[in-house]
């Protein structure tokens, strides 16, 4: 949680949290970065990912122009 909080405070992530169902996907983080490579790099810095307790899947997502999440 500390990593995700830092990503939010530093402006890299706009939203992060768990899903309410039990389909095997635990949660989502929406990174506000210019490239998928940067999102991948930031997600892989998470200690839970480094420890092998979580795996990541990077997917592109866009909001409408002028529609900020923050």
CHARMM-style PDB file with segment names, atoms N, HN, CA, C and O in Angstrom:
ATOM      1  N   UNK     1       0.823  -1.188   0.000  1.00  0.00      PROA
ATOM      2  CA  UNK     1       0.000   0.000   0.000  1.00  0.00      PROA
ATOM      3  C   UNK     1       0.873   1.260   0.000  1.00  0.00      PROA
ATOM      4  O   UNK     1       0.494   2.284  -0.568  1.00  0.00      PROA
ATOM      5  N   UNK     2       2.027   1.176   0.633  1.00  0.00      PROA
ATOM      6  HN  UNK     2       2.334   0.344   1.094  1.00  0.00      PROA
ATOM      7  CA  UNK     2       2.925   2.334   0.668  1.00  0.00      PROA
ATOM      8  C   UNK     2       3.359   2.720  -0.747  1.00  0.00      PROA
ATOM      9  O   UNK     2       3.392   3.902  -1.088  1.00  0.00      PROA
ATOM     10  N   UNK     3       3.685   1.734  -1.557  1.00  0.00      PROA
ATOM     11  HN  UNK     3       3.658   0.774  -1.279  1.00  0.00      PROA
ATOM     12  CA  UNK     3       4.098   2.001  -2.939  1.00  0.00      PROA
ATOM     13  C   UNK     3       2.980   2.700  -3.714  1.00  0.00      PROA
ATOM     14  O   UNK     3       3.225   3.692  -4.400  1.00  0.00      PROA
ATOM     15  N   UNK     4       1.760   2.184  -3.604  1.00  0.00      PROA
ATOM     16  HN  UNK     4       1.562   1.378  -3.046  1.00  0.00      PROA
ATOM     17  CA  UNK     4       0.636   2.777  -4.324  1.00  0.00      PROA
ATOM     18  C   UNK     4       0.345   4.194  -3.844  1.00  0.00      PROA
ATOM     19  O   UNK     4       0.023   5.069  -4.648  1.00  0.00      PROA
ATOM     20  N   UNK     5       0.457   4.424  -2.544  1.00  0.00      PROA
ATOM     21  HN  UNK     5       0.718   3.713  -1.891  1.00  0.00      PROA
ATOM     22  CA  UNK     5       0.285   5.773  -2.000  1.00  0.00      PROA
ATOM     23  C   UNK     5       1.324   6.736  -2.548  1.00  0.00      PROA
ATOM     24  O   UNK     5       1.015   7.882  -2.874  1.00  0.00      PROA
ATOM     25  N   UNK     6       2.557   6.261  -2.647  1.00  0.00      PROA
ATOM     26  HN  UNK     6       2.808   5.330  -2.383  1.00  0.00      PROA
ATOM     27  CA  UNK     6       3.633   7.093  -3.203  1.00  0.00      PROA
ATOM     28  C   UNK     6       3.383   7.389  -4.676  1.00  0.00      PROA
ATOM     29  O   UNK     6       3.624   8.508  -5.129  1.00  0.00      PROA
ATOM     30  N   UNK     7       2.907   6.409  -5.425  1.00  0.00      PROA
ATOM     31  HN  UNK     7       2.711   5.500  -5.058  1.00  0.00      PROA
ATOM     32  CA  UNK     7       2.606   6.623  -6.847  1.00  0.00      PROA
ATOM     33  C   UNK     7       1.538   7.706  -7.009  1.00  0.00      PROA
ATOM     34  O   UNK     7       1.615   8.527  -7.923  1.00  0.00      PROA
ATOM     35  N   UNK     8       0.544   7.702  -6.118  1.00  0.00      PROA
ATOM     36  HN  UNK     8       0.482   7.035  -5.376  1.00  0.00      PROA
ATOM     37  CA  UNK     8      -0.514   8.722  -6.151  1.00  0.00      PROA
ATOM     38  C   UNK     8       0.048  10.094  -5.787  1.00  0.00      PROA
ATOM     39  O   UNK     8      -0.205  11.074  -6.487  1.00  0.00      PROA
ATOM     40  N   UNK     9       0.803  10.167  -4.702  1.00  0.00      PROA
ATOM     41  HN  UNK     9       1.008   9.371  -4.133  1.00  0.00      PROA
ATOM     42  CA  UNK     9       1.365  11.447  -4.251  1.00  0.00      PROA
ATOM     43  C   UNK     9       2.307  12.057  -5.276  1.00  0.00      PROA
ATOM     44  O   UNK     9       2.369  13.278  -5.413  1.00  0.00      PROA
ATOM     45  N   UNK    10       3.042  11.216  -5.996  1.00  0.00      PROA
ATOM     46  HN  UNK    10       2.993  10.223  -5.884  1.00  0.00      PROA
ATOM     47  CA  UNK    10       3.987  11.713  -6.995  1.00  0.00      PROA
ATOM     48  C   UNK    10       3.310  11.990  -8.342  1.00  0.00      PROA
ATOM     49  O   UNK    10       3.962  12.451  -9.279  1.00  0.00      PROA
ATOM     50  N   UNK    11       2.004  11.711  -8.442  1.00  0.00      PROA
ATOM     51  HN  UNK    11       1.475  11.336  -7.682  1.00  0.00      PROA
ATOM     52  CA  UNK    11       1.254  12.025  -9.649  1.00  0.00      PROA
ATOM     53  C   UNK    11       1.314  10.976 -10.743  1.00  0.00      PROA
ATOM     54  O   UNK    11       0.890  11.237 -11.869  1.00  0.00      PROA
ATOM     55  N   UNK    12       1.833   9.795 -10.436  1.00  0.00      PROA
ATOM     56  HN  UNK    12       2.178   9.583  -9.522  1.00  0.00      PROA
ATOM     57  CA  UNK    12       1.916   8.728 -11.436  1.00  0.00      PROA
ATOM     58  C   UNK    12       0.648   7.888 -11.528  1.00  0.00      PROA
ATOM     59  O   UNK    12       0.334   7.364 -12.597  1.00  0.00      PROA
ATOM     60  N   UNK    13      -0.074   7.755 -10.438  1.00  0.00      PROA
ATOM     61  HN  UNK    13       0.181   8.181  -9.570  1.00  0.00      PROA
ATOM     62  CA  UNK    13      -1.290   6.944 -10.415  1.00  0.00      PROA
ATOM     63  C   UNK    13      -2.466   7.813 -10.000  1.00  0.00      PROA
ATOM     64  O   UNK    13      -2.370   8.591  -9.051  1.00  0.00      PROA
ATOM     65  N   UNK    14      -3.570   7.677 -10.712  1.00  0.00      PROA
ATOM     66  HN  UNK    14      -3.647   7.045 -11.483  1.00  0.00      PROA
ATOM     67  CA  UNK    14      -4.757   8.461 -10.388  1.00  0.00      PROA
ATOM     68  C   UNK    14      -5.732   7.729  -9.486  1.00  0.00      PROA
ATOM     69  O   UNK    14      -6.451   8.351  -8.704  1.00  0.00      PROA
ATOM     70  N   UNK    15      -5.758   6.416  -9.592  1.00  0.00      PROA
ATOM     71  HN  UNK    15      -5.175   5.910 -10.227  1.00  0.00      PROA
ATOM     72  CA  UNK    15      -6.699   5.638  -8.784  1.00  0.00      PROA
ATOM     73  C   UNK    15      -6.139   4.229  -8.595  1.00  0.00      PROA
ATOM     74  O   UNK    15      -5.484   3.685  -9.484  1.00  0.00      PROA
ATOM     75  N   UNK    16      -6.404   3.654  -7.440  1.00  0.00      PROA
ATOM     76  HN  UNK    16      -6.937   4.096  -6.718  1.00  0.00      PROA
ATOM     77  CA  UNK    16      -5.918   2.310  -7.166  1.00  0.00      PROA
ATOM     78  C   UNK    16      -6.791   1.689  -6.097  1.00  0.00      PROA
ATOM     79  O   UNK    16      -7.155   2.346  -5.122  1.00  0.00      PROA
ATOM     80  N   UNK    17      -7.129   0.413  -6.280  1.00  0.00      PROA
ATOM     81  HN  UNK    17      -6.832  -0.121  -7.072  1.00  0.00      PROA
ATOM     82  CA  UNK    17      -7.898  -0.250  -5.252  1.00  0.00      PROA
ATOM     83  C   UNK    17      -8.317  -1.646  -5.657  1.00  0.00      PROA
ATOM     84  O   UNK    17      -8.121  -2.056  -6.801  1.00  0.00      PROA
ATOM     85  N   UNK    18      -8.900  -2.383  -4.709  1.00  0.00      PROA
ATOM     86  HN  UNK    18      -9.059  -2.050  -3.780  1.00  0.00      PROA
ATOM     87  CA  UNK    18      -9.302  -3.762  -4.965  1.00  0.00      PROA
ATOM     88  C   UNK    18     -10.649  -3.829  -5.683  1.00  0.00      PROA
ATOM     89  O   UNK    18     -11.448  -2.894  -5.629  1.00  0.00      PROA
ATOM     90  N   UNK    19     -10.881  -4.958  -6.357  1.00  0.00      PROA
ATOM     91  HN  UNK    19     -10.232  -5.717  -6.400  1.00  0.00      PROA
ATOM     92  CA  UNK    19     -12.187  -5.247  -6.929  1.00  0.00      PROA
ATOM     93  C   UNK    19     -13.044  -5.908  -5.855  1.00  0.00      PROA
ATOM     94  O   UNK    19     -12.515  -6.500  -4.915  1.00  0.00      PROA
ATOM     95  N   UNK    20     -14.348  -5.811  -5.989  1.00  0.00      PROA
ATOM     96  HN  UNK    20     -14.778  -5.330  -6.753  1.00  0.00      PROA
ATOM     97  CA  UNK    20     -15.259  -6.364  -4.995  1.00  0.00      PROA
ATOM     98  C   UNK    20     -15.698  -7.787  -5.259  1.00  0.00      PROA
ATOM     99  O   UNK    20     -16.416  -8.376  -4.451  1.00  0.00      PROA
ATOM    100  N   UNK    21     -15.273  -8.353  -6.391  1.00  0.00      PROA
ATOM    101  HN  UNK    21     -14.690  -7.874  -7.047  1.00  0.00      PROA
ATOM    102  CA  UNK    21     -15.660  -9.731  -6.675  1.00  0.00      PROA
ATOM    103  C   UNK    21     -14.459 -10.659  -6.502  1.00  0.00      PROA
ATOM    104  O   UNK    21     -13.370 -10.214  -6.139  1.00  0.00      PROA
ATOM    105  N   UNK    22     -14.658 -11.912  -6.757  1.00  0.00      PROA
ATOM    106  HN  UNK    22     -15.542 -12.274  -7.053  1.00  0.00      PROA
ATOM    107  CA  UNK    22     -13.592 -12.897  -6.539  1.00  0.00      PROA
ATOM    108  C   UNK    22     -13.326 -13.675  -7.820  1.00  0.00      PROA
ATOM    109  O   UNK    22     -13.488 -14.894  -7.860  1.00  0.00      PROA
ATOM    110  N   UNK    23     -12.911 -12.953  -8.881  1.00  0.00      PROA
ATOM    111  HN  UNK    23     -12.779 -11.962  -8.848  1.00  0.00      PROA
ATOM    112  CA  UNK    23     -12.670 -13.638 -10.147  1.00  0.00      PROA
ATOM    113  C   UNK    23     -11.187 -13.870 -10.414  1.00  0.00      PROA
ATOM    114  O   UNK    23     -10.811 -14.225 -11.531  1.00  0.00      PROA
ATOM    115  N   UNK    24     -10.349 -13.676  -9.416  1.00  0.00      PROA
ATOM    116  HN  UNK    24     -10.655 -13.388  -8.508  1.00  0.00      PROA
ATOM    117  CA  UNK    24      -8.916 -13.905  -9.565  1.00  0.00      PROA
ATOM    118  C   UNK    24      -8.113 -12.653  -9.840  1.00  0.00      PROA
ATOM    119  O   UNK    24      -6.895 -12.648  -9.656  1.00  0.00      PROA
ATOM    120  N   UNK    25      -8.773 -11.585 -10.281  1.00  0.00      PROA
ATOM    121  HN  UNK    25      -9.762 -11.590 -10.431  1.00  0.00      PROA
ATOM    122  CA  UNK    25      -8.091 -10.305 -10.481  1.00  0.00      PROA
ATOM    123  C   UNK    25      -8.336  -9.501  -9.209  1.00  0.00      PROA
ATOM    124  O   UNK    25      -9.480  -9.199  -8.869  1.00  0.00      PROA
ATOM    125  N   UNK    26      -7.260  -9.157  -8.509  1.00  0.00      PROA
ATOM    126  HN  UNK    26      -6.331  -9.402  -8.785  1.00  0.00      PROA
ATOM    127  CA  UNK    26      -7.408  -8.561  -7.183  1.00  0.00      PROA
ATOM    128  C   UNK    26      -7.735  -7.079  -7.191  1.00  0.00      PROA
ATOM    129  O   UNK    26      -8.486  -6.614  -6.333  1.00  0.00      PROA
ATOM    130  N   UNK    27      -7.187  -6.317  -8.146  1.00  0.00      PROA
ATOM    131  HN  UNK    27      -6.577  -6.694  -8.843  1.00  0.00      PROA
ATOM    132  CA  UNK    27      -7.434  -4.884  -8.128  1.00  0.00      PROA
ATOM    133  C   UNK    27      -6.909  -4.196  -9.369  1.00  0.00      PROA
ATOM    134  O   UNK    27      -6.475  -4.842 -10.323  1.00  0.00      PROA
ATOM    135  N   UNK    28      -6.954  -2.872  -9.341  1.00  0.00      PROA
ATOM    136  HN  UNK    28      -7.306  -2.347  -8.566  1.00  0.00      PROA
ATOM    137  CA  UNK    28      -6.550  -2.073 -10.488  1.00  0.00      PROA
ATOM    138  C   UNK    28      -5.819  -0.817 -10.016  1.00  0.00      PROA
ATOM    139  O   UNK    28      -6.137  -0.239  -8.976  1.00  0.00      PROA
ATOM    140  N   UNK    29      -4.851  -0.425 -10.797  1.00  0.00      PROA
ATOM    141  HN  UNK    29      -4.593  -0.894 -11.642  1.00  0.00      PROA
ATOM    142  CA  UNK    29      -4.209   0.873 -10.634  1.00  0.00      PROA
ATOM    143  C   UNK    29      -4.196   1.529 -12.006  1.00  0.00      PROA
ATOM    144  O   UNK    29      -3.748   0.929 -12.983  1.00  0.00      PROA
ATOM    145  N   UNK    30      -4.682   2.744 -12.075  1.00  0.00      PROA
ATOM    146  HN  UNK    30      -5.046   3.231 -11.281  1.00  0.00      PROA
ATOM    147  CA  UNK    30      -4.650   3.494 -13.327  1.00  0.00      PROA
ATOM    148  C   UNK    30      -3.508   4.494 -13.219  1.00  0.00      PROA
ATOM    149  O   UNK    30      -3.567   5.453 -12.450  1.00  0.00      PROA
ATOM    150  N   UNK    31      -2.468   4.247 -14.009  1.00  0.00      PROA
ATOM    151  HN  UNK    31      -2.420   3.468 -14.634  1.00  0.00      PROA
ATOM    152  CA  UNK    31      -1.300   5.126 -14.029  1.00  0.00      PROA
ATOM    153  C   UNK    31      -1.519   6.253 -15.025  1.00  0.00      PROA
ATOM    154  O   UNK    31      -2.026   6.027 -16.124  1.00  0.00      PROA
ATOM    155  N   UNK    32      -1.146   7.443 -14.649  1.00  0.00      PROA
ATOM    156  HN  UNK    32      -0.735   7.627 -13.757  1.00  0.00      PROA
ATOM    157  CA  UNK    32      -1.260   8.624 -15.500  1.00  0.00      PROA
ATOM    158  C   UNK    32       0.124   8.930 -16.053  1.00  0.00      PROA
ATOM    159  O   UNK    32       0.791   9.866 -15.615  1.00  0.00      PROA
ATOM    160  N   UNK    33       0.545   8.120 -17.027  1.00  0.00      PROA
ATOM    161  HN  UNK    33       0.003   7.359 -17.383  1.00  0.00      PROA
ATOM    162  CA  UNK    33       1.885   8.229 -17.605  1.00  0.00      PROA
ATOM    163  C   UNK    33       1.787   8.165 -19.127  1.00  0.00      PROA
ATOM    164  O   UNK    33       0.794   7.670 -19.660  1.00  0.00      PROA
ATOM    165  N   UNK    34       2.806   8.661 -19.833  1.00  0.00      PROA
ATOM    166  HN  UNK    34       3.613   9.063 -19.400  1.00  0.00      PROA
ATOM    167  CA  UNK    34       2.717   8.752 -21.294  1.00  0.00      PROA
ATOM    168  C   UNK    34       2.907   7.445 -22.060  1.00  0.00      PROA
ATOM    169  O   UNK    34       2.529   7.368 -23.230  1.00  0.00      PROA
ATOM    170  N   UNK    35       3.486   6.411 -21.432  1.00  0.00      PROA
ATOM    171  HN  UNK    35       3.793   6.473 -20.483  1.00  0.00      PROA
ATOM    172  CA  UNK    35       3.750   5.178 -22.173  1.00  0.00      PROA
ATOM    173  C   UNK    35       3.416   3.942 -21.339  1.00  0.00      PROA
ATOM    174  O   UNK    35       3.420   3.978 -20.108  1.00  0.00      PROA
ATOM    175  N   UNK    36       3.129   2.850 -22.044  1.00  0.00      PROA
ATOM    176  HN  UNK    36       3.127   2.820 -23.044  1.00  0.00      PROA
ATOM    177  CA  UNK    36       2.910   1.575 -21.363  1.00  0.00      PROA
ATOM    178  C   UNK    36       4.188   1.094 -20.693  1.00  0.00      PROA
ATOM    179  O   UNK    36       4.145   0.474 -19.630  1.00  0.00      PROA
ATOM    180  N   UNK    37       5.320   1.380 -21.314  1.00  0.00      PROA
ATOM    181  HN  UNK    37       5.355   1.883 -22.177  1.00  0.00      PROA
ATOM    182  CA  UNK    37       6.608   0.985 -20.751  1.00  0.00      PROA
ATOM    183  C   UNK    37       6.821   1.626 -19.373  1.00  0.00      PROA
ATOM    184  O   UNK    37       7.312   0.977 -18.450  1.00  0.00      PROA
ATOM    185  N   UNK    38       6.448   2.901 -19.247  1.00  0.00      PROA
ATOM    186  HN  UNK    38       6.049   3.428 -19.997  1.00  0.00      PROA
ATOM    187  CA  UNK    38       6.610   3.582 -17.962  1.00  0.00      PROA
ATOM    188  C   UNK    38       5.650   2.992 -16.919  1.00  0.00      PROA
ATOM    189  O   UNK    38       6.031   2.808 -15.762  1.00  0.00      PROA
ATOM    190  N   UNK    39       4.419   2.697 -17.319  1.00  0.00      PROA
ATOM    191  HN  UNK    39       4.109   2.845 -18.258  1.00  0.00      PROA
ATOM    192  CA  UNK    39       3.461   2.079 -16.395  1.00  0.00      PROA
ATOM    193  C   UNK    39       3.978   0.725 -15.925  1.00  0.00      PROA
ATOM    194  O   UNK    39       3.876   0.388 -14.745  1.00  0.00      PROA
ATOM    195  N   UNK    40       4.536  -0.050 -16.858  1.00  0.00      PROA
ATOM    196  HN  UNK    40       4.619   0.224 -17.816  1.00  0.00      PROA
ATOM    197  CA  UNK    40       5.097  -1.347 -16.522  1.00  0.00      PROA
ATOM    198  C   UNK    40       6.247  -1.212 -15.524  1.00  0.00      PROA
ATOM    199  O   UNK    40       6.339  -1.976 -14.562  1.00  0.00      PROA
ATOM    200  N   UNK    41       7.104  -0.252 -15.759  1.00  0.00      PROA
ATOM    201  HN  UNK    41       7.029   0.367 -16.540  1.00  0.00      PROA
ATOM    202  CA  UNK    41       8.248  -0.030 -14.873  1.00  0.00      PROA
ATOM    203  C   UNK    41       7.783   0.351 -13.466  1.00  0.00      PROA
ATOM    204  O   UNK    41       8.295  -0.172 -12.476  1.00  0.00      PROA
ATOM    205  N   UNK    42       6.818   1.258 -13.381  1.00  0.00      PROA
ATOM    206  HN  UNK    42       6.401   1.683 -14.184  1.00  0.00      PROA
ATOM    207  CA  UNK    42       6.313   1.691 -12.073  1.00  0.00      PROA
ATOM    208  C   UNK    42       5.613   0.545 -11.352  1.00  0.00      PROA
ATOM    209  O   UNK    42       5.805   0.364 -10.149  1.00  0.00      PROA
ATOM    210  N   UNK    43       4.806  -0.228 -12.069  1.00  0.00      PROA
ATOM    211  HN  UNK    43       4.649  -0.081 -13.046  1.00  0.00      PROA
ATOM    212  CA  UNK    43       4.086  -1.349 -11.454  1.00  0.00      PROA
ATOM    213  C   UNK    43       5.064  -2.403 -10.943  1.00  0.00      PROA
ATOM    214  O   UNK    43       4.843  -2.996  -9.887  1.00  0.00      PROA
ATOM    215  N   UNK    44       6.126  -2.634 -11.675  1.00  0.00      PROA
ATOM    216  HN  UNK    44       6.305  -2.152 -12.533  1.00  0.00      PROA
ATOM    217  CA  UNK    44       7.110  -3.642 -11.261  1.00  0.00      PROA
ATOM    218  C   UNK    44       7.965  -3.191 -10.083  1.00  0.00      PROA
ATOM    219  O   UNK    44       8.706  -3.999  -9.522  1.00  0.00      PROA
ATOM    220  N   UNK    45       7.880  -1.924  -9.698  1.00  0.00      PROA
ATOM    221  HN  UNK    45       7.278  -1.269 -10.154  1.00  0.00      PROA
ATOM    222  CA  UNK    45       8.582  -1.442  -8.502  1.00  0.00      PROA
ATOM    223  C   UNK    45       7.833  -1.804  -7.217  1.00  0.00      PROA
ATOM    224  O   UNK    45       8.390  -1.702  -6.124  1.00  0.00      PROA
ATOM    225  N   UNK    46       6.577  -2.223  -7.346  1.00  0.00      PROA
ATOM    226  HN  UNK    46       6.125  -2.306  -8.234  1.00  0.00      PROA
ATOM    227  CA  UNK    46       5.761  -2.562  -6.178  1.00  0.00      PROA
ATOM    228  C   UNK    46       6.390  -3.751  -5.451  1.00  0.00      PROA
ATOM    229  O   UNK    46       6.666  -4.771  -6.082  1.00  0.00      PROA
ATOM    230  N   UNK    47       6.621  -3.645  -4.153  1.00  0.00      PROA
ATOM    231  HN  UNK    47       6.397  -2.816  -3.641  1.00  0.00      PROA
ATOM    232  CA  UNK    47       7.229  -4.749  -3.397  1.00  0.00      PROA
ATOM    233  C   UNK    47       6.442  -6.055  -3.484  1.00  0.00      PROA
ATOM    234  O   UNK    47       7.043  -7.129  -3.444  1.00  0.00      PROA
ATOM    235  N   UNK    48       5.125  -5.992  -3.599  1.00  0.00      PROA
ATOM    236  HN  UNK    48       4.637  -5.120  -3.631  1.00  0.00      PROA
ATOM    237  CA  UNK    48       4.318  -7.214  -3.715  1.00  0.00      PROA
ATOM    238  C   UNK    48       4.556  -7.896  -5.060  1.00  0.00      PROA
ATOM    239  O   UNK    48       4.501  -9.123  -5.155  1.00  0.00      PROA
ATOM    240  N   UNK    49       4.819  -7.108  -6.092  1.00  0.00      PROA
ATOM    241  HN  UNK    49       4.863  -6.112  -6.015  1.00  0.00      PROA
ATOM    242  CA  UNK    49       5.134  -7.664  -7.411  1.00  0.00      PROA
ATOM    243  C   UNK    49       6.537  -8.261  -7.370  1.00  0.00      PROA
ATOM    244  O   UNK    49       6.764  -9.372  -7.847  1.00  0.00      PROA
ATOM    245  N   UNK    50       7.473  -7.510  -6.795  1.00  0.00      PROA
ATOM    246  HN  UNK    50       7.288  -6.607  -6.407  1.00  0.00      PROA
ATOM    247  CA  UNK    50       8.853  -7.999  -6.680  1.00  0.00      PROA
ATOM    248  C   UNK    50       8.923  -9.320  -5.915  1.00  0.00      PROA
ATOM    249  O   UNK    50       9.733 -10.190  -6.238  1.00  0.00      PROA
ATOM    250  N   UNK    51       8.074  -9.463  -4.903  1.00  0.00      PROA
ATOM    251  HN  UNK    51       7.417  -8.756  -4.641  1.00  0.00      PROA
ATOM    252  CA  UNK    51       8.078 -10.680  -4.077  1.00  0.00      PROA
ATOM    253  C   UNK    51       7.328 -11.831  -4.747  1.00  0.00      PROA
ATOM    254  O   UNK    51       7.328 -12.950  -4.232  1.00  0.00      PROA
ATOM    255  N   UNK    52       6.692 -11.569  -5.884  1.00  0.00      PROA
ATOM    256  HN  UNK    52       6.692 -10.660  -6.301  1.00  0.00      PROA
ATOM    257  CA  UNK    52       5.958 -12.615  -6.574  1.00  0.00      PROA
ATOM    258  C   UNK    52       4.563 -12.864  -6.023  1.00  0.00      PROA
ATOM    259  O   UNK    52       3.914 -13.836  -6.412  1.00  0.00      PROA
ATOM    260  N   UNK    53       4.097 -12.020  -5.140  1.00  0.00      PROA
ATOM    261  HN  UNK    53       4.624 -11.231  -4.824  1.00  0.00      PROA
ATOM    262  CA  UNK    53       2.768 -12.204  -4.543  1.00  0.00      PROA
ATOM    263  C   UNK    53       1.663 -11.649  -5.428  1.00  0.00      PROA
ATOM    264  O   UNK    53       0.512 -12.073  -5.329  1.00  0.00      PROA
ATOM    265  N   UNK    54       2.011 -10.698  -6.295  1.00  0.00      PROA
ATOM    266  HN  UNK    54       2.947 -10.354  -6.376  1.00  0.00      PROA
ATOM    267  CA  UNK    54       1.073 -10.145  -7.266  1.00  0.00      PROA
ATOM    268  C   UNK    54       1.702 -10.185  -8.649  1.00  0.00      PROA
ATOM    269  O   UNK    54       2.918 -10.052  -8.788  1.00  0.00      PROA
ATOM    270  N   UNK    55       0.891 -10.365  -9.650  1.00  0.00      PROA
ATOM    271  HN  UNK    55      -0.097 -10.473  -9.537  1.00  0.00      PROA
ATOM    272  CA  UNK    55       1.355 -10.252 -11.025  1.00  0.00      PROA
ATOM    273  C   UNK    55       0.624  -9.073 -11.656  1.00  0.00      PROA
ATOM    274  O   UNK    55      -0.450  -8.678 -11.201  1.00  0.00      PROA
ATOM    275  N   UNK    56       1.212  -8.525 -12.696  1.00  0.00      PROA
ATOM    276  HN  UNK    56       2.084  -8.846 -13.065  1.00  0.00      PROA
ATOM    277  CA  UNK    56       0.609  -7.356 -13.334  1.00  0.00      PROA
ATOM    278  C   UNK    56       0.240  -7.661 -14.775  1.00  0.00      PROA
ATOM    279  O   UNK    56       0.808  -8.543 -15.420  1.00  0.00      PROA
ATOM    280  N   UNK    57      -0.717  -6.911 -15.248  1.00  0.00      PROA
ATOM    281  HN  UNK    57      -1.179  -6.194 -14.725  1.00  0.00      PROA
ATOM    282  CA  UNK    57      -1.109  -6.916 -16.650  1.00  0.00      PROA
ATOM    283  C   UNK    57      -1.254  -5.450 -17.050  1.00  0.00      PROA
ATOM    284  O   UNK    57      -2.069  -4.728 -16.475  1.00  0.00      PROA
ATOM    285  N   UNK    58      -0.484  -5.017 -18.013  1.00  0.00      PROA
ATOM    286  HN  UNK    58       0.178  -5.604 -18.480  1.00  0.00      PROA
ATOM    287  CA  UNK    58      -0.513  -3.625 -18.455  1.00  0.00      PROA
ATOM    288  C   UNK    58      -1.424  -3.521 -19.667  1.00  0.00      PROA
ATOM    289  O   UNK    58      -1.258  -4.242 -20.652  1.00  0.00      PROA
ATOM    290  N   UNK    59      -2.393  -2.609 -19.579  1.00  0.00      PROA
ATOM    291  HN  UNK    59      -2.527  -2.023 -18.780  1.00  0.00      PROA
ATOM    292  CA  UNK    59      -3.322  -2.388 -20.689  1.00  0.00      PROA
ATOM    293  C   UNK    59      -3.509  -0.892 -20.887  1.00  0.00      PROA
ATOM    294  O   UNK    59      -3.541  -0.144 -19.910  1.00  0.00      PROA
ATOM    295  N   UNK    60      -3.633  -0.441 -22.128  1.00  0.00      PROA
ATOM    296  HN  UNK    60      -3.607  -1.048 -22.922  1.00  0.00      PROA
ATOM    297  CA  UNK    60      -3.872   0.984 -22.366  1.00  0.00      PROA
ATOM    298  C   UNK    60      -5.301   1.363 -21.986  1.00  0.00      PROA
ATOM    299  O   UNK    60      -6.228   0.564 -22.124  1.00  0.00      PROA
ATOM    300  N   UNK    61      -5.459   2.580 -21.511  1.00  0.00      PROA
ATOM    301  HN  UNK    61      -4.707   3.228 -21.399  1.00  0.00      PROA
ATOM    302  CA  UNK    61      -6.774   3.118 -21.165  1.00  0.00      PROA
ATOM    303  C   UNK    61      -6.711   4.620 -21.336  1.00  0.00      PROA
ATOM    304  O   UNK    61      -5.729   5.249 -20.941  1.00  0.00      PROA
ATOM    305  N   UNK    62      -7.725   5.194 -21.907  1.00  0.00      PROA
ATOM    306  HN  UNK    62      -8.523   4.683 -22.227  1.00  0.00      PROA
ATOM    307  CA  UNK    62      -7.750   6.638 -22.108  1.00  0.00      PROA
ATOM    308  C   UNK    62      -9.042   7.207 -21.559  1.00  0.00      PROA
ATOM    309  O   UNK    62     -10.094   6.572 -21.630  1.00  0.00      PROA
ATOM    310  N   UNK    63      -8.955   8.406 -21.013  1.00  0.00      PROA
ATOM    311  HN  UNK    63      -8.100   8.922 -20.955  1.00  0.00      PROA
ATOM    312  CA  UNK    63     -10.124   9.179 -20.636  1.00  0.00      PROA
ATOM    313  C   UNK    63     -10.350  10.218 -21.720  1.00  0.00      PROA
ATOM    314  O   UNK    63      -9.433  10.540 -22.476  1.00  0.00      PROA
ATOM    315  N   UNK    64     -11.558  10.740 -21.799  1.00  0.00      PROA
ATOM    316  HN  UNK    64     -12.303  10.478 -21.185  1.00  0.00      PROA
ATOM    317  CA  UNK    64     -11.841  11.781 -22.778  1.00  0.00      PROA
ATOM    318  C   UNK    64     -11.016  13.026 -22.499  1.00  0.00      PROA
ATOM    319  O   UNK    64     -10.682  13.315 -21.350  1.00  0.00      PROA
ATOM    320  N   UNK    65     -10.690  13.763 -23.560  1.00  0.00      PROA
ATOM    321  HN  UNK    65     -10.962  13.528 -24.493  1.00  0.00      PROA
ATOM    322  CA  UNK    65      -9.897  14.978 -23.429  1.00  0.00      PROA
ATOM    323  C   UNK    65     -10.574  15.936 -22.447  1.00  0.00      PROA
ATOM    324  O   UNK    65     -11.771  16.208 -22.535  1.00  0.00      PROA
ATOM    325  N   UNK    66      -9.774  16.432 -21.519  1.00  0.00      PROA
ATOM    326  HN  UNK    66      -8.802  16.211 -21.448  1.00  0.00      PROA
ATOM    327  CA  UNK    66     -10.281  17.367 -20.511  1.00  0.00      PROA
ATOM    328  C   UNK    66     -11.047  16.702 -19.381  1.00  0.00      PROA
ATOM    329  O   UNK    66     -11.695  17.388 -18.590  1.00  0.00      PROA
ATOM    330  N   UNK    67     -10.986  15.392 -19.289  1.00  0.00      PROA
ATOM    331  HN  UNK    67     -10.460  14.835 -19.931  1.00  0.00      PROA
ATOM    332  CA  UNK    67     -11.704  14.656 -18.255  1.00  0.00      PROA
ATOM    333  C   UNK    67     -10.716  14.037 -17.290  1.00  0.00      PROA
ATOM    334  O   UNK    67     -10.417  12.848 -17.396  1.00  0.00      PROA
ATOM    335  N   UNK    68     -10.198  14.822 -16.346  1.00  0.00      PROA
ATOM    336  HN  UNK    68     -10.441  15.788 -16.260  1.00  0.00      PROA
ATOM    337  CA  UNK    68      -9.192  14.308 -15.417  1.00  0.00      PROA
ATOM    338  C   UNK    68      -9.812  13.405 -14.345  1.00  0.00      PROA
ATOM    339  O   UNK    68     -10.968  13.586 -13.962  1.00  0.00      PROA
ATOM    340  N   UNK    69      -9.052  12.460 -13.880  1.00  0.00      PROA
ATOM    341  HN  UNK    69      -8.113  12.312 -14.190  1.00  0.00      PROA
ATOM    342  CA  UNK    69      -9.507  11.589 -12.801  1.00  0.00      PROA
ATOM    343  C   UNK    69      -9.347  12.250 -11.435  1.00  0.00      PROA
ATOM    344  O   UNK    69     -10.137  11.997 -10.525  1.00  0.00      PROA
ATOM    345  N   UNK    70      -8.357  13.071 -11.295  1.00  0.00      PROA
ATOM    346  HN  UNK    70      -7.716  13.276 -12.035  1.00  0.00      PROA
ATOM    347  CA  UNK    70      -8.108  13.687  -9.984  1.00  0.00      PROA
ATOM    348  C   UNK    70      -9.117  14.738  -9.664  1.00  0.00      PROA
ATOM    349  OT1 UNK    70      -9.052  15.353  -8.600  1.00  0.00      PROA
TER     350      UNK     70
END
